[in-house]
């Protein structure tokens, strides 16, 4: 793959905001929704790389990863 053909997307999910007074939006329903959106970015929009690191905890990453089953 040539570098200039690389499709990338950035998504600030804001699940775990850094502000101490901000409430986390993370829950089972949100993880499923995010997983479905990510699948669409890869399959329907042919993204090669999706950055969602912004405002996501390591626990969120584990939950989101478990919802990325591309067989369905």
C-alpha positions as a Markdown table, in Angstrom:
| # | Residue | x | y | z |
|---|---|---|---|---|
| 1 | Unk | 0.0 | 0.0 | 0.0 |
| 2 | Unk | 1.3 | 3.4 | -0.9 |
| 3 | Unk | 1.4 | 5.9 | 1.9 |
| 4 | Unk | -0.6 | 8.6 | 0.0 |
| 5 | Unk | -3.5 | 6.1 | -0.3 |
| 6 | Unk | -3.8 | 5.6 | 3.4 |
| 7 | Unk | -7.2 | 6.4 | 4.8 |
| 8 | Unk | -7.2 | 7.7 | 8.4 |
| 9 | Unk | -9.9 | 8.9 | 10.8 |
| 10 | Unk | -9.7 | 10.5 | 14.2 |
| 11 | Unk | -12.5 | 10.3 | 16.7 |
| 12 | Unk | -12.5 | 11.9 | 20.2 |
| 13 | Unk | -15.0 | 9.6 | 21.9 |
| 14 | Unk | -14.8 | 11.6 | 25.2 |
| 15 | Unk | -15.6 | 8.5 | 27.2 |
| 16 | Unk | -13.2 | 9.2 | 30.0 |
| 17 | Unk | -12.7 | 13.0 | 30.1 |
| 18 | Unk | -9.6 | 14.1 | 32.0 |
| 19 | Unk | -11.4 | 16.8 | 34.0 |
| 20 | Unk | -11.9 | 15.5 | 37.6 |
| 21 | Unk | -15.5 | 16.9 | 37.7 |
| 22 | Unk | -16.5 | 15.3 | 34.3 |
| 23 | Unk | -18.6 | 12.2 | 34.4 |
| 24 | Unk | -17.6 | 9.2 | 32.4 |
| 25 | Unk | -19.9 | 8.2 | 29.6 |
| 26 | Unk | -18.7 | 4.7 | 29.5 |
| 27 | Unk | -21.2 | 1.8 | 29.9 |
| 28 | Unk | -22.1 | -1.4 | 28.1 |
| 29 | Unk | -24.4 | 0.3 | 25.6 |
| 30 | Unk | -21.9 | 3.0 | 24.7 |
| 31 | Unk | -19.1 | 0.4 | 24.1 |
| 32 | Unk | -21.4 | -1.5 | 21.7 |
| 33 | Unk | -22.3 | 1.7 | 19.8 |
| 34 | Unk | -18.6 | 2.7 | 19.6 |
| 35 | Unk | -17.7 | -0.8 | 18.4 |
| 36 | Unk | -20.4 | -0.7 | 15.7 |
| 37 | Unk | -19.2 | 2.8 | 14.5 |
| 38 | Unk | -15.6 | 1.5 | 14.4 |
| 39 | Unk | -16.6 | -1.5 | 12.3 |
| 40 | Unk | -18.4 | 0.8 | 9.8 |
| 41 | Unk | -15.3 | 3.0 | 9.6 |
| 42 | Unk | -13.2 | 0.0 | 8.6 |
| 43 | Unk | -15.6 | -1.9 | 6.4 |
| 44 | Unk | -17.9 | 0.7 | 4.8 |
| 45 | Unk | -15.4 | 3.7 | 4.7 |
| 46 | Unk | -12.3 | 1.6 | 4.1 |
| 47 | Unk | -10.3 | 3.3 | 6.8 |
| 48 | Unk | -6.8 | 1.8 | 7.3 |
| 49 | Unk | -6.2 | 3.5 | 10.7 |
| 50 | Unk | -8.7 | 5.0 | 13.2 |
| 51 | Unk | -7.3 | 7.0 | 16.2 |
| 52 | Unk | -9.7 | 7.0 | 19.2 |
| 53 | Unk | -7.0 | 7.3 | 21.8 |
| 54 | Unk | -8.3 | 10.8 | 22.9 |
| 55 | Unk | -10.1 | 10.7 | 26.2 |
| 56 | Unk | -10.3 | 6.9 | 26.4 |
| 57 | Unk | -9.0 | 5.0 | 29.5 |
| 58 | Unk | -7.2 | 1.6 | 29.2 |
| 59 | Unk | -10.3 | 0.0 | 30.6 |
| 60 | Unk | -12.4 | 1.6 | 27.8 |
| 61 | Unk | -9.9 | 0.2 | 25.2 |
| 62 | Unk | -10.4 | -3.3 | 26.6 |
| 63 | Unk | -14.2 | -3.0 | 26.5 |
| 64 | Unk | -14.2 | -1.5 | 23.0 |
| 65 | Unk | -11.8 | -4.2 | 21.7 |
| 66 | Unk | -14.1 | -6.9 | 22.9 |
| 67 | Unk | -16.9 | -5.4 | 20.8 |
| 68 | Unk | -14.9 | -5.5 | 17.6 |
| 69 | Unk | -16.0 | -8.8 | 16.2 |
| 70 | Unk | -15.8 | -8.4 | 12.4 |
| 71 | Unk | -17.4 | -11.8 | 11.7 |
| 72 | Unk | -20.9 | -10.4 | 12.3 |
